[in-house]
Structures are given as C-alpha cells and as structure tokens.
Amino acid sequence: MKLHLSHYFSALTITISLVTVTAFSKSADAATTVSTDEPLQTDANTRNYLPTGANALYSKVPGQSGAKVLAKATDLKTLATTADQGQTYFRGYRVAQTNDGNFYLKVVSFNKTYRGWIYVGTANPADDSTQVSNGLKSVQTFKEGTLDPNVANTTYYFSTPKSSTLTVTQPDWTQYKVGRNLSATTSYVNDSLNVTKVGTKQNNRDNNATYYYVQDDANPQVNGWIKASELTTVKQTYNY
C-alpha cells in the first residue's frame, strides 16, 4: 500500500511539474515583442498631439525589458490642460507595432522635457498620423483665418521696443523646434508694418490669442508672426 501511494504522489508531482513548465512556456511565448519600429514619414503638422490621460508615457514600448514609466497617465492629463507651455504639446516621430497588434508612438514635448512611448490603439498611424486614440489625440495647434480687409489696409507699428524682438517663424509653442525669428532686432523698432495673415492659437492656449503675420518692406528679415496685442496703429519713435 505504501509503495502504491509513493508511486501515486511521484506521478502527481511529475504531472504538476509538467503543467507548470507548459504554463511558463506559454507565458514566455505570449510575451510582448516589437514587430516593427520605424520613423513617421507624414507631414510634421499632422503629428502634433495632446495627451488624453488614458495611458502613461514609457521609456520603452511597454512589455520590453527595462521599460519604465516616465509620466503617469494622471500627470499627462494635467499637462494637457496647462495653458501655453512647451511641455503641453507632443510631436510624434516614430511608430512601433507589437506582436499583439497594438501601436505605440514615440513622442517628444515641444520643449523636450518629455520623450518616450505611449499607446495609441490598434490602427497604424504610419499612413495617417492623425488616426490615433487611447493615449493621444491629434490636435491643430494654430489655425489661420480670413484677414479683415481693414486690417490688411492699415499700417501698423511695434507697440513697444521689446516687441520688435518678438516676431516668430511660428507662434510660440505651436510647432516643435520652430519659434523666435532671431533676425528681428531692435534696430527695426521704428519700421512700418503691413499685416498679410491672421491666425489664432488653439485648445485655449493663451486664451486662443490672435496673431498677425507682418511684413516689413524696408527690412524683410523682420517678417513673421506677432501677437496682435503687440502692434499699434500709432507710429512710435524709440531710441535704441
């Protein structure tokens, strides 16, 4: 009888061991792997995003060895409502697909404070980078509008000496790595300006501030965007 029980428990132990090994093997086989990892080739203006707060930002694609949370989902949600800051918007530049059919974007904040991977759903954004979900939503950061003819036919001037250094290639924090027009200096503070375009910030950044694109016929290097509130129709005279 003892021998019989001994054989029974030995067989049971072997069976349990086999089940454990099989389960472990299946778990190992099911581990997340990156199938593709490539740069996004779509137009840069279509790769601007706000975090939704649904997913965290990781140092590597989640499931990979060494992947760490760089920013919690709740913190990203707070960032999305921070008005007019460089860490608010993200630019996507790489896309990875995992073996389970999920897609992740590698993004960097406009001021480079954050850089990492975030889950964007099961649709491939490589062909249309606006088609994202879950962790990110595609946004327009700046929208050009129709210029009022009265504005177009009016001569403007910088309202303060400081403003003459603030024409920008694109309004601040509306594009990644595009901003201040360094060719505009106080040397041109007394120049007359013509407005040729108008646009507004989006997503309640700086209360959706209005910007004018100004042209300086005497010194074209000054040409650029400037906040409408930093212009005046009264000619100023500044010493510099």
Protein Blocks (a to p, Z undefined) as FASTA:
>chain_A
ZZmmmmmmmmmmmmmmmmmmmmmmmmmmmpccdfbdcddfbdfklmcccdehlaccdfbd
ehiahiacfbdfklmmmmmmmghiaklpccdfbdcddfkopacdddddfklmagcdddeb
jbdfklmmmlcghjbccddfbdcddddfklmmpccddfbfklmmmccfbdghibghiacd
fkbcfklmmpccddfbdcddehhighipacdddddfklmmlgccddfklgcfbdcdddZZ
